[in-house]
Amino acid sequence: MLAVHDAGSSILVDCGGDVIHRMLAAGLEIDAIDGIIITHEHPDHVAGFPLFIEKLWLARRARPIPVYGIRPAIAQASRCWEAFETDQWRGVPEIQWVEVDHSENAAVLSDDKWNITASPGVHGVPVVGLRIESKNSGGVVTYSCDTEPCAAIERLAAGSALLIHEANGLTNGHTSASQAAQVAASANAEHLVLVHLPAHVSVEEMEAAREIFPRTEIGKDLSQYDFKPITSG
């Protein structure tokens, strides 16, 4: 689960658990949420969706909540929500389902604060990575989501100030730390944060990754990362 925040606006990415709880723990406000993007249908990315809507309702959110995703992802989120009896809940915010094309550089969201595009990754189910550009700061962050090393994601990440890339290991549908570092280097990114990690990442693995891309670090829960370009000062 990620939250991208700038100029008083937050865009959430995925909700495998209690995304509102984690957002508040990170010091972000519920009222700042302008939408959520579901990258794919696996439970660690969508199973918390009913709780997300319930907590928005308990917080008395009145305005609709846009939910963006490729068709299988939003269908899964909808099934999760409909599994619960909520007909007696008065004032649940309207869910606005926004389907995203499963194609390279597909439009997700463009408004006065954000420009967000998506490209397919390579995983066990249809999935997209995201490129999120802040119109306020000019910053760009790219999130690989769950994927093998993938040319479409590398192109999506081109010139990003921050690349958040999975590094779950050398298994089908996933990427190793060194492979993620190679993606960052090829994309000419400025900073690489590794997420979706196995239980242990060895010192040797991190050294090998940093040989390829020196500004590589392991992501930590509730950490905050700047995605403004270094050249902007």
Backbone as a ProteinNet text record, in pm:
[ID]
protein_1_A
[PRIMARY]
MLAVHDAGSSILVDCGGDVIHRMLAAGLEIDAIDGIIITHEHPDHVAGFPLFIEKLWLARRARPIPVYGIRPAIAQASRCWEAFETDQWRGVPEIQWVEVDHSENAAVLSDDKWNITASPGVHGVPVVGLRIESKNSGGVVTYSCDTEPCAAIERLAAGSALLIHEANGLTNGHTSASQAAQVAASANAEHLVLVHLPAHVSVEEMEAAREIFPRTEIGKDLSQYDFKPITSG
[TERTIARY]
84.5	0	88.6	54	128.2	30.7	82.1	10	105.1	61.6	140	70.6	146.3	84.7	161.3	85.8	143.2	29.8	58.5	-34.5	-171.4	-170.7	-295.1	-379	-323.9	-397.6	-322.6	-397	-338.5	-405.2	-323	-370	-318.4	-409.9	-371.4	-352.9	-260	-236.1	-247.9	-353.2	-380.2	-422	-483.9	-537.2	-540.9	-423.6	-415.2	-454.2	-441.5	-478.9	-558	-537.1	-610.2	-537	-568.2	-495.5	-520.8	-641.3	-669.4	-585.8	-576.5	-494.2	-349.2	-295.6	-156.2	-137.7	-236.3	-228.4	-223.7	-311.5	-312.4	-182	-128.8	-1.6	111.7	98.2	199.9	179.3	74.9	52.4	-27.6	-100	-182	-328.8	-404	-543.1	-637.8	-745.2	-845.4	-907.1	-931.5	-996.2	-913.2	-783.8	-695.9	-707	-776.2	-781.2	-865.4	-802.4	-872.1	-895.6	-855.7	-881.7	-792.2	-828.1	-747.2	-734.4	-613.7	-586.1	-560.3	-629.8	-608	-527.8	-408.7	-319.3	-351.9	-401.3	-438.8	-520.1	-566.5	-670.5	-621.5	-492.1	-443.8	-480.4	-504.1	-556.2	-466.9	-333.7	-247.1	-251.7	-332.3	-346.8	-490.2	-587	-726.2	-814.3	-766.5	-853.8	-903.8	-834.9	-878.5	-977.9	-1026.8	-1113.9	-1243.4	-1315.1	-1437.1	-1410.1	-1300.1	-1265.7	-1232.1	-1168.2	-1139	-1267.2	-1366.3	-1493.2	-1564.8	-1563.4	-1629.2	-1567.6	-1435.7	-1371.8	-1396.9	-1408.5	-1448.9	-1589.4	-1677.2	-1814	-1814.6	-1738.7	-1732.2	-1672.8	-1585.2	-1527.9	-1621.8	-1740.9	-1846	-1803.6	-1727.9	-1694.9	-1822.6	-1846.1	-1966.4	-1939.2	-1820.9	-1796.2	-1765.1	-1792.4	-1765.1	-1617.1	-1588.8	-1450.9	-1424.9	-1338.1	-1302.2	-1210.7	-1239	-1158.2	-1114.7	-983.6	-928	-862.5	-872.2	-802.6	-840.1	-758.3	-795.3	-916	-985	-1112.7	-1104.6	-1007.5	-1006.9	-983.9	-909.1	-878.8	-1002	-1071.8	-1189.3	-1304.3	-1308.8	-1409.9	-1387.6	-1260.6	-1230.3	-1264.7	-1230.8	-1265.5	-1415.8	-1490.6	-1636.2	-1691.2	-1636.8	-1681.9	-1655.1	-1537.7	-1504.3	-1606.1	-1639.6	-1734.2	-1874.2	-1917.1	-2052.7	-2070.9	-1961.4	-1971.9	-2033.4	-2040.2	-2091.2	-2228.5	-2312.8	-2446.3	-2436.3	-2449.8	-2433.7	-2557.1	-2668.2	-2787	-2840.1	-2815.9	-2866.2	-2770.8	-2656.7	-2559.7	-2600	-2637.9	-2682.3	-2564.1	-2550.7	-2446.8	-2314	-2309.5	-2184	-2145.9	-2022.5	-1984.3	-1999.6	-2040.5	-2055.8	-1920.3	-1916.5	-1795.8	-1805	-1709.5	-1704.9	-1599.7	-1644.4	-1552.8	-1502.1	-1370.4	-1310	-1217.5	-1259.8	-1180	-1064.5	-947.8	-825.3	-790.8	-753	-712	-587.8	-586.6	-469	-373.6	-313.2	-224.7	-114.8	-10.4	103.5	66	108.4	84.5	-63.7	-144.3	-287.8	-316.7	-412.7	-452.5	-525.3	-485.9	-555.2	-629.7	-557	-614.3	-534.7	-605.9	-541.7	-633.2	-584.4	-659.4	-561.4	-600.7	-512.7	-397	-397.6	-293	-204.7	-263.2	-193	-207.5	-105.5	-115.9	-63.8	-150.9	-116	-142.2	-41	-54.2	-13.6	-52.2	-26.4	22.8	106.5	151.9	150.8	128.2	120.6	254.9	250.8	364.4	348.3	438.5	435.1	423.6	304.8	276.8	182.9	137.3	48.8	-90.5	-129.5	-259	-234.5	-331.4	-311.7	-280.6	-181	-131.9	-81.3	-80.6	-20.8	74.6	179.6	261.6	209.3	253.7	199.4	310.1	286.9	371.4	285.4	327.3	249.1	329.7	275.9	342.2	262.8	331	268.9	278.7	164.5	165.4	208.6	206.1	250.4	402	469.6	614.8	693.2	626.6	697.5	762.6	741.1	801.4	734.1	812.5	761.9	804.4	706	733.9	671.3	746.9	695.9	695	586.5	570.6	555.3	644	642.8	524.4	474.6	385	451.5	373.8	429.1	459.3	584.8	620.6	758.9	777.2	911.9	975.5	1108.5	1169.8	1096.9	1062.1	966.6	999.1	1009.9	1044.9	939.4	812.7	707.3	719.9	754.6	771.9	898.8	1001.8	1124.6	1096.3	1019.3	983	895.3	805	717.1	798.7	909.1	990.8	1092.6	1100.5	1206.8	1214.5	1331.8	1356.3	1287.5	1234.3	1163.8	1259.7	1213.4	1291.5	1296.9	1188.7	1179.9	1118.2	1186.1	1132	1111.3	988.8	955.4	933.7	1024.2	1020.6	1018.9	934.3	931.8	1062.7	1098	1220.8	1197.6	1094.6	1054.8	1141.5	1226.9	1320.8	1309.2	1395.5	1401.7	1298	1170.7	1060.7	971.8	887.8	798.8	711	705.6	620.7	682.1	809.2	874.5	1014.5	1081.2	1208	1305.3	1432	1534.1	1581.5	1655	1709	1801.4	1887.3	1979.9	1904.4	1801.7	1721.8	1650.1	1597.2	1531.9	1632.7	1754.1	1859	1890.9	1887.9	1913.5	1801.3	1677.7	1565.2	1585.9	1623.8	1645.5	1756.4	1864.1	1975.6	1934.2	1865.4	1823.8	1721.7	1639	1537.1	1592	1718.5	1779.4	1699.7	1656.2	1589.1	1692.5	1644.6	1736.3	1751.1	1648.6	1646.9	1561.8	1609.1	1538.2	1507.2	1380.9	1337.2	1277.5	1330.2	1285.4	1174.6	1066.7	952	908	801.9	748.9	863.2	930.3	1055	1031.5	1124.7	1119.1	1152.6	1146.8	1169.4	1307.7	1403.9	1539.9	1608.6	1667.9	1751.5	1893.8	1983.7	2119.5	2200	2304.9	2398	2458	2488.4	2548.8	2453.6	2324.1	2226.2	2219.2	2220.7	2213.9	2341.3	2455	2581.5	2581.9	2530.9	2525.4	2431.7	2318.8	2224.5	2285.9	2358	2417.7	2537.1	2596.8	2700.4	2639.8	2516.2	2446.4	2386.2	2322.5	2255.3	2282	2378	2423.3	2313.7	2221.7	2121.2	2001.1	2028.4	1927.7	1911.2	1787.5	1763.7	1641.8	1631.8	1518	1407.9	1288.7	1175.1	1132.6	1086.9	1040.7	901.5	818.9	682.8	681.4	590	565	675.7	777.1	879.7	822.5	880.7	838.8	956.7	929.2	1032.8	995.2	1091.3	1070.5	1075.3	981.9	987	998	1045.8	1080.9	1216.7	1237.5	1366.1	1480.7	1594.8	1710.5	1753.4	1741.4	1785.4	1704.4	1584.3	1500.2	1548.9	1639.6	1688.3	1591.9
-118	0	123.7	218.8	344.1	461.3	573.7	700.2	801.6	865.5	970.4	1102.3	1195.3	1317.2	1440.6	1540.8	1671.2	1772.2	1895.2	2007.4	1976.5	1909.1	1882.2	1770.1	1694.8	1586.1	1455.3	1349.1	1215.7	1120.4	1044.1	934.7	805.6	714.5	587.7	483.6	392.1	282.1	151.7	76.6	-55	-48	-156.9	-161.9	-307	-367.7	-505.9	-525.4	-417.6	-422	-297.9	-246.8	-128.8	-3.7	40.2	151.5	283	302	425.4	432	321.6	317.5	353.7	295.8	322.7	465.7	517.4	655	751.9	731.2	817.5	803.4	681.7	661.3	735.7	756.6	830.4	981.1	1024.1	1166.7	1232.7	1154.1	1208.7	1211.6	1304.2	1324.3	1251	1196.8	1127.2	1220.3	1344.9	1439.6	1466.9	1434.7	1462.7	1358.1	1246.6	1137.6	1180.5	1183.7	1219.3	1099.9	981.7	862.2	748.3	627.9	509.5	431	377.9	298	154	59.1	-83.1	-140.1	-190	-232.7	-370.3	-461.1	-593.6	-665.1	-784.2	-850.4	-934.4	-948.4	-1034.8	-979.8	-1069.1	-1024.6	-927.1	-936.9	-844.6	-703	-684.5	-552.2	-500.5	-588.8	-545.4	-592	-683	-742.8	-642.3	-530.4	-430.8	-330.1	-350.6	-249.6	-225.8	-330.2	-302.7	-221.5	-250	-173.9	-29.8	-8.7	126.9	207.5	150.1	220.5	241.2	139	153	267.4	278.9	384.5	522.6	531.6	659.3	696.1	596.9	619.2	663.3	595	631.6	770.6	811.5	945.4	1051.6	1006.9	1094.7	1165.4	1095.5	1151.1	1162.4	1279.2	1301.3	1289.7	1333.4	1334.7	1194.3	1167.6	1035.4	1000.3	869.8	822.8	754	811.4	745.4	625.6	515	393.9	357.6	363.6	343.5	206.6	143	16.9	-49	-145.8	-227.6	-313.4	-364.5	-431.8	-543.2	-637.8	-744.3	-690.8	-582.5	-527.6	-463.4	-380.1	-315.2	-414	-516.2	-620.1	-693.3	-720	-786.5	-697.1	-569.2	-476.1	-468.8	-467.7	-463.9	-589.8	-706.9	-831.8	-831.3	-781	-774.3	-688.1	-574	-482.5	-543.4	-604.8	-658.6	-783.4	-840.6	-956.3	-920.9	-792.4	-747.4	-682.6	-700.9	-642.1	-499.3	-403.4	-262.8	-179.4	-244.1	-170.1	-76.4	-109.6	-26.4	86.3	92.1	197.7	323.7	424.5	549	643.8	699.1	798.6	743.5	617.3	563.1	644.3	690.4	770.2	689.6	757.8	693.1	644.4	518.9	464.4	488.5	560.9	587.6	497.1	391.1	295.6	353.1	361.5	418	312.4	253.3	148.3	207.6	149.3	191.4	87.6	132.5	39.9	-38.3	-165	-247.2	-238.6	-121.4	-94.8	0.5	10.1	92.7	241.2	311.6	455	490.2	402.1	425.9	538.5	623	731.9	676	721.6	686.3	807.7	917.3	1038	1158.2	1262.3	1389.5	1501.3	1581.4	1695.9	1809.1	1905.8	2019.7	1987.1	1866.2	1829.3	1715.3	1623	1499.7	1465	1398.1	1328	1186.7	1088	950	861.2	781.1	685.1	547.2	444.8	306.3	227.1	126.8	32.9	-108.3	-209.5	-346.8	-398.4	-471.9	-549	-694.6	-780.2	-923.9	-998	-1051.8	-1115.4	-1233.2	-1299.9	-1414.4	-1376.9	-1252.8	-1200.3	-1064.8	-1009.6	-876.6	-773.6	-689.6	-594.5	-470.9	-358.2	-237.8	-173.4	-113.3	-19.8	120.5	216.4	351.6	456.1	558.3	677.1	793.1	854.9	960.2	1088.9	1188.6	1317.9	1424.1	1499.2	1610.1	1736.2	1797.4	1922.2	2039.3	2020.1	2125.4	2134.4	2022.6	2021.6	1982.6	1919.9	1864.9	1731.3	1678.4	1550.9	1433.4	1326.1	1204.4	1083.4	1000.9	874.3	763.8	656.6	540	420.6	345.3	225.5	105.5	9.4	-106.9	-198.1	-201.6	-304.3	-441.1	-548.9	-684.6	-720.2	-746.7	-773.4	-834.9	-911.6	-946.9	-822.8	-823	-712.4	-695.8	-573.6	-552	-423.1	-431.1	-313.9	-204.7	-242.9	-141.3	-61.8	-128	-58.8	25.6	-23.5	55.4	183.9	173.7	294.2	386.7	328.8	409.2	490.7	432.6	494	594.4	614.9	697.6	834.8	866.2	997.2	1024.3	921.3	941.9	987.2	1079.6	1117.1	1001.8	924.2	811.6	692.5	578.7	452.5	360	320.6	221.7	90	-4.1	-127.8	-248.8	-343.7	-467.5	-542.5	-620.8	-701.4	-829.3	-902.7	-1021.9	-1143.4	-1131.9	-1240.2	-1298.2	-1393.6	-1455.9	-1566.5	-1527.1	-1620.4	-1567.1	-1653.6	-1610.2	-1494.4	-1391	-1277.4	-1176.9	-1194.2	-1104.1	-1067.4	-981.9	-921	-928.8	-950.1	-947.3	-804	-783.8	-650.7	-602.9	-689.4	-650.2	-619.2	-696.4	-669.1	-534.9	-504.6	-374.6	-261.5	-282.6	-181	-158.3	-265.1	-251.2	-172.7	-196.2	-117.8	30.3	60.4	200.1	264.6	190.6	244.3	268.5	172.5	185.8	297.9	320	424.7	561.9	567	693.2	757.7	674.4	725.3	786.7	862.9	926.7	849.5	775.6	711.6	586	473.8	346	298.8	269.4	211.9	75	-29.1	-166.2	-201.9	-258.5	-297.3	-438.3	-486.6	-621.4	-721.6	-720.3	-794.6	-933.1	-1025.9	-1153.4	-1131.4	-1237.4	-1224.8	-1170	-1198.6	-1152.1	-1113.6	-996	-951.6	-943.3	-1020.2	-1028.9	-903.8	-885.4	-775.2	-788.3	-911.2	-934.5	-893.1	-921.6	-881.8	-730.3	-661.7	-515.4	-456.6	-514.8	-466.4	-484.4	-598.1	-623.2	-523.5	-494.4	-397.4	-258.2	-221.3	-86.8	-73.3	-185.1	-179.9	-135.2	-175.1	-139.7	-0.4	27.9	156.5	201.5	291.1	323.3	374.7	454.5	512.7	418.9	302.1	198.4	177.5	169.8	140.7	50.7	-11.4	-96.3	-8.9	-20.6	54.4	3.4	95.2	60.1	116.4	41.5	84.7	223.7	307.5	443	542.3	497.6	592.1	685.2	804.6	902.4	932.1	939.9	957.8	1075.1	1162.5	1278.4	1236	1285.5	1253.2	1377.1	1486.5	1601.7	1574.5	1620.2	1595.2	1663.9	1596.2	1652.2	1783.5	1787.7	1907.8	2031.2	2010.8	2126.5	2197.2	2131.3	2187.7	2168.1
0	0	0	-84.4	-94.7	-86.6	-40.4	-49.3	-111	-218.4	-281.9	-250.4	-191.8	-139.6	-186.3	-229.6	-264.4	-273.2	-235.1	-247.7	-187.1	-71	-0.8	-58.3	-152.8	-217.7	-201.1	-168	-156.4	-254.2	-324.9	-408.2	-344.3	-312.1	-252.8	-362.6	-337.9	-431.1	-354.1	-383.7	-327.2	-179.9	-135.4	1.6	47.6	59.2	104.4	248.6	328.4	469.1	503.5	624.1	671	623.4	503.6	442	515.7	571.6	644.8	772.3	842.8	964.8	933.6	826.8	791.9	743.8	672.7	626.2	744.5	841.8	960.3	1039.2	1047.1	1116.6	1047.6	916.4	840.7	847.9	918.9	937.1	827.6	747.5	640.1	682.6	625.2	664	569.1	625.7	545.5	441.7	481.1	389.5	264.8	269.8	155.5	46	70.9	-26.7	-147.1	-263.1	-386.3	-478.2	-435.6	-515.2	-471.9	-514.4	-488.7	-618.3	-641.8	-760.3	-715.7	-778	-750.9	-867.6	-839.2	-947.4	-1002.2	-915.7	-963.3	-858	-890.2	-813.3	-695.3	-674.1	-566.3	-428.6	-329.8	-200.9	-125.6	-142.9	-70.2	-129.1	-232.4	-291.3	-288.3	-257.9	-267.1	-150.3	-67.3	33.9	136.9	155.5	252.5	198.3	75.9	15.4	94.2	139.9	217	343.5	411.4	531.6	496.6	383.9	336.7	320.1	252.2	232.8	365.9	452.2	582.5	663.2	661.2	739.6	679.8	547.5	488.6	535.2	540	587	733.7	817.7	959.5	979.8	887.5	894.4	836.3	790.4	736.3	608.3	529.1	398.3	316.5	260.6	180.9	31.5	-11.9	-155.1	-206.2	-333.6	-390.1	-381.5	-389.7	-390.8	-525.3	-607.6	-733.7	-707.7	-775.9	-766.2	-907.9	-932.6	-1065.5	-1073.1	-1188.6	-1207.6	-1338	-1380.4	-1495.5	-1456.6	-1556.2	-1531.1	-1426.5	-1432.5	-1331.3	-1189.8	-1177.9	-1045.7	-982.7	-1058.2	-998.6	-983.3	-1066.8	-1047.7	-915.9	-883.1	-756.3	-637.9	-647.6	-540.1	-521.5	-632	-624.4	-558.9	-593.5	-530.8	-381.3	-342.4	-199.5	-125	-182.6	-119	-112.5	-221.1	-227.5	-142.1	-92.6	-3.8	130.9	161.4	291.2	275	375.2	375.5	429.2	340.9	379.3	345.3	310.8	268.5	375.9	501.3	610.8	650.2	586.5	616.9	541.7	611.5	549.5	531	411.2	387.3	343.5	295.6	242.1	118.3	110	-7.7	-136.4	-239.8	-369.6	-420.6	-465	-526.8	-676.5	-730	-873.4	-936	-1003.2	-1065.1	-1196.9	-1212.6	-1333.1	-1393.9	-1505.4	-1567.2	-1647.8	-1629.7	-1698.1	-1804	-1922.2	-2027.3	-1984.6	-2019.2	-1989.9	-2108.8	-2124.9	-2237.7	-2192.2	-2270	-2231.1	-2232.8	-2127.9	-2112.1	-2111.8	-2052.7	-2043.7	-1944.9	-1977.4	-1888.4	-1767.1	-1648.8	-1525	-1471.9	-1451.2	-1392	-1437.9	-1477	-1508.5	-1460.8	-1367	-1317	-1289.8	-1207.7	-1183.7	-1089.7	-1027.2	-932.2	-981.8	-1056.5	-1090.2	-1238.1	-1288.8	-1416.5	-1392.7	-1406.9	-1372.9	-1493.6	-1528.3	-1636.8	-1586.9	-1663.9	-1624.8	-1743.4	-1714.6	-1817.1	-1760.3	-1844.5	-1794.7	-1744.7	-1635	-1588.3	-1629.3	-1579.8	-1609.6	-1477.1	-1451	-1323.2	-1350.3	-1246.1	-1264.6	-1309.9	-1287.4	-1330.6	-1395.5	-1467.5	-1524.1	-1415.2	-1442.4	-1343.2	-1415.8	-1346.5	-1403.1	-1303	-1356.9	-1282.7	-1308.1	-1227.6	-1232.8	-1239.7	-1319.3	-1322	-1273.2	-1163.3	-1098.9	-1103	-1168.7	-1183.5	-1108.2	-1022.8	-952.1	-1036.3	-1063.9	-1139.4	-1051.3	-919.7	-827.8	-823	-802.3	-782.4	-906.3	-1002.5	-1116.9	-1087.9	-968.4	-930.8	-998.5	-1016.1	-1080.1	-997.1	-961.2	-894	-977.8	-997.5	-1068.6	-973.8	-978.2	-896.3	-989.2	-976.9	-1066.8	-1042.4	-920.2	-868.9	-884.9	-883.2	-888.3	-1033.1	-1063.2	-1202	-1213.8	-1319.2	-1362.1	-1425.7	-1444.1	-1518.5	-1651.9	-1683.9	-1792	-1866.2	-1998.3	-2078.4	-2066.1	-2056.4	-2046.4	-1916.4	-1807.7	-1680.1	-1684.1	-1747.9	-1762.8	-1839.7	-1946	-2021.5	-1937.8	-1860.4	-1775	-1674.4	-1626.7	-1521.5	-1573.3	-1703.4	-1761.2	-1695.4	-1641.4	-1583.1	-1450.8	-1385.2	-1257.9	-1147.8	-1066.4	-948.5	-848.7	-842.8	-749.3	-821	-814.2	-863.6	-745.2	-722.9	-619.9	-693.3	-671.6	-750.8	-659.3	-692.7	-615.3	-630.2	-527.1	-530.4	-451.8	-491.8	-418	-448.6	-549.8	-575.2	-714	-743.2	-875.2	-886.5	-889.1	-908.2	-1018.9	-1073.5	-1180.1	-1133.7	-1214.8	-1183.3	-1089.8	-1054.5	-959.5	-1008.1	-930	-968.4	-852.1	-879	-774.5	-750.9	-643.1	-612.4	-724.4	-773.9	-881	-1010.2	-1038.8	-1158.8	-1147.3	-1028.6	-1007.5	-1024	-975.3	-991.1	-1137.8	-1215.8	-1359.7	-1427.4	-1384.1	-1437.4	-1405.9	-1282	-1241.5	-1323.5	-1344.8	-1422.7	-1567.9	-1626.2	-1765.9	-1783.9	-1681.8	-1688.5	-1653.4	-1610.6	-1567.7	-1454.3	-1360.3	-1240.5	-1147.1	-1048.8	-955.1	-823.9	-783.6	-652.1	-663.5	-608.7	-612.9	-471.8	-447.3	-320.1	-349.7	-283.8	-304.8	-206.4	-260.8	-177.5	-215.3	-148.7	-172.3	-164	-49.7	-31.6	27.1	6.4	78.2	225.2	302.6	446.9	479.3	392.6	420.6	290.5	289.6	178.7	230.6	173.7	227.6	196.3	275.2	251.1	111.9	72.6	-58.9	-171.6	-154.4	-256.1	-269.6	-156.7	-161	-218.9	-186.2	-243.8	-395	-441.2	-585.3	-653.7	-590.5	-647.4	-653	-547.2	-543.3	-637.7	-674.2	-777.3	-910.3	-933.1	-1057	-1047.4	-932.6	-913.3	-769.4	-747.5	-612.1	-518.2	-568.1	-478.9	-466.6	-408.5	-387	-237.3	-191.1	-48.9	-33.6	83	116.1	175.4	119.4	171.5	308.3	392.1	526.6	547.9	619	647.4	710.2	663.4	711.9	677.9	603.4	560.1	454.1	445.7	346	254.3	125.6	23.9	-65.5	-87.4	-172.7	-318.2	-399.5	-541.6	-628.8	-569.6	-651	-715.8	-838.8	-905	-831.8	-823.6	-754.8	-820.2	-951.5	-1024.4	-991.1	-928.6	-894.6	-770.6	-695.3	-571.3	-457.9
[MASK]
+++++++++++++++++++++++++++++++++++++++++++++++++++++++++++++++++++++++++++++++++++++++++++++++++++++++++++++++++++++++++++++++++++++++++++++++++++++++++++++++++++++++++++++++++++++++++++++++++++++++++++++++++++++++++++++++++++++++++

